[in-house]
Amino acid sequence: MAHHEDPAMPQQHRTTTVEQGRFCVARCSCGWRGPARRARSLARSDAEGHAAGGA
């Protein structure tokens, strides 16, 4: 039996930050990826904005 998401339930976004050399990138379980940032705080802000529905 295939698993289907309930359309009434919105997908929960789980964000993380990943370091790539001198840069930090925000990523989400939905496949979204933020821009590379030198400041971790900016990458975290990108992730928070995405999870809140801003992207």
Buried (B, 14 or more C-beta within 10 A) or exposed (E): EEEEEEEEEEEEBEBEBEEEEEBBBBBBEEEBEBEBBEEEEBBBBBBEBBBEEEB
